[in-house]
Amino acid sequence: MSFYKTYSTCGIKVAEENTSGWNKLKNWFKAEEEPGRDLVIKNCYFKSQAEVAGETLVLNGAGLRSIEGEEIYSVGLYLPTKTTRADTAKALLGARRVTLYILKDLVPADFIPSLRNGIQMNTNETSQEFIKEEQAQIEELMERIGSFAAGDKVDIDWLPRKGTSVKVNGKVVKDRIRGKAIYDAIMFIWLGNHALEASLKDSLLHV
């Protein structure tokens, strides 16, 4: 009989499965074909579902962001329903969530350039101009947070009719950045045609 023992690491809980008398740590880098299953990536636990704005979202996929072999964060994408298409992920009605688990200490100089470059590479010029103010709010928030420590959990939520909400370790640090365009632009940093990392995009879209 399978059961999960949980303990604290990565700032969250890790699932350890006992299937035949001993515990074996699951370290999946891509969602398995079995639907509705929790995932563990680099000791970070992604639940198969998340409650956002009164909606039950499903884990579409999760993966690992690395640069030149250095692991930066693990990230999971939650949608109203599963899809393998980036354009569908953007078009679906309802809430969204991107969850990141930070794997190394980071300062604004580490992630603001990635934000800017990711938006520039995956959002057309007209849309970039349209979201300029909202992007500035996101960058200001990053500067205000100051740093992320290994183990921190960051939730970036889209709340229909309200806006983008950002939580760090469960605490709301920014609420209601209005306009869905900025959320789509952030999401497409990982899902766009020029995503930060092709293999990560495939994992998030469960390709």
N, C-alpha and C positions, 0 to 999 in steps of 0.2 A: 504494500500500500504506500502510495506516495504522499509525502507531506512536506511542508516548508518550515524550516527553522529560520528565524530572522534575527539578525544582529546588526549593530550600527557600524557603517563604514561609508565612505564617500559622502558623508553628511546625511545619509538616508539609510534605508534598510535593504539588505541584500538577501535574495532568495537562495537558499541552499536546499537541494532536493535529496531526500533519502529514498532510494528506490529498491535497494537490495541489502540493507544492513549496514551500509556505510554512506557517508555524505560526500556528494560530488558537486563541486561548485560549477554552476552553469555560467559560461561566459560567451554569449552569443553575439555575433557582430551583425546579424541580419535576422529578420523575423522568419521563423519557421513557417511551414505551410499550414500548420494547425491553427485555425482561427481562434481568437479570443485568449491567446496565451500571453502571460507576462514575459518580459524579456529582461535579461541581465547583461549589461555591457560594461566591461571594465569595473566590475563590482557595483555598478549603479543599476538600480531597480526601476524598470518602467512597467507600470501596471497596464493591463490590457484595456482598461477604461479609465476615463477621467470625467469628473463632473465640473462643467464650466457653464456659468450663467443659467443654471437649471437644466442644462442639456447633458445627456450622456454621450461622450465622444469615445471613439475607438482608436486604439493605437494603430496607426497606419503603417509605421515602420520606425526603426531606430538605427543609429549608426555612430561611428566614431570619427571625429575630426582630428586629423593629425597633420603636422607640417614638418617635412623632412624627417619623418620617423618619430617626431615628438608628439605625444598624445596631448591634445589641448582640452577637449571636452567630448562628452557623449551627448547625443541629442535625439529626442523622440518627437514625432509629429502625430498629433491627435486631430481627427476630423469627424464630422457627423457620420460618414460612411467611408469604407475603404475604397481607394482608387490607386491605379498605377500611373495616372496621368497628372502632370503638374497643372495643366489648365483646368482640369476638373477640380483639383484641390482648391484652386482659387475661386471657382464658380459655385461650388456647393453653398447652399444656404445654411445659416446657423453659425454656431461658435467655432472657434479654433483654439488650439494650444500648441505651442512649441516649448518643450521642456529641455533645459540644458543642465547637465551636471559637470561642474568645472573640475578638471583633473590636474591643473597646475595653477599656481598663483598668477594672476593677471592684473595689469593696470590699464587705464584708459588708452595709453599709447599702443597697447597690444591689440585692442579690439575695435577702436574707432576707425582706423584705416581699413580694416576688413569690412566694416559696415559700409563705409563710403564706397569702396571699390566694388563690393557686391551689389549695391544698389545701382551704381553707375553702369556696371556690366550687364545687368539684367532688367533694367527699367529704361524705357525710352525717354528722350529729352523732355518731351511735353509732360510726362508723368513726374519726372524728377523736379521740374519747376513747380508742379502742382503740390508736391509733398515737401517742398523745401522747409517750410515752417515746422511741420511735424517731425521731419528728420532732425532739425536743430533741437527739438525738445528731447528726442531720444539721445542725442549726443550730450546734451546738457545733463540728462539723467545719469549717463555713464560717468561723466566727470564728477557729479555729486556723490555717486556711490563710491568712487575713488579706486576701489580695487575689489577683485574677487579672490577668495581663497580656495585652494583645492578642497573639494567637498561641498562647496556651495551649490544650491539648487536655484535655478532661475526659470520662472514660468512667464512666457509671453503669451497673453490671451487676447483673442478678439471677442468682444462682447457685443453682440448685435444691438444696434440702435444706441450704443453707448460709446464704444471706442476701444482702444488698445490699453490693456492693463498689464503692468509688470510687477511680478512678485520675486523677492529674493528670500529664500528659506521660509516661504509661506507668508511673508509680510509684504503687503502692498507698498511699493515704493513710488509707483506712478500710476495714476488712475485716469482713464478716459482721455487719451490722446485721440481726438476725433478724426474720423475719416478712415474708411477701409483701405484706401489706396496705400497708406503707409504700412499697414499690416501686410498687405500683399507684397509690397516691395521688400519687406524684411523676410517674409517667408521664401521669396524667390531668390534670396541670397543662397539658399540651399537647394532650391528646386528649379531655378531658371536654366536657360540654354547655356549660360556661362557660369554655372554654379561653382561655389568655392572648391568642391571636390566631387568628381563624377561618381566615384564609388559610393560616397555618402548619399548623394542624390538618389542613386539606385536603391540603397537601403531604406531611405525614408519613403520611397514610393513602392517598396517591396517588389522591385523589378527582377 
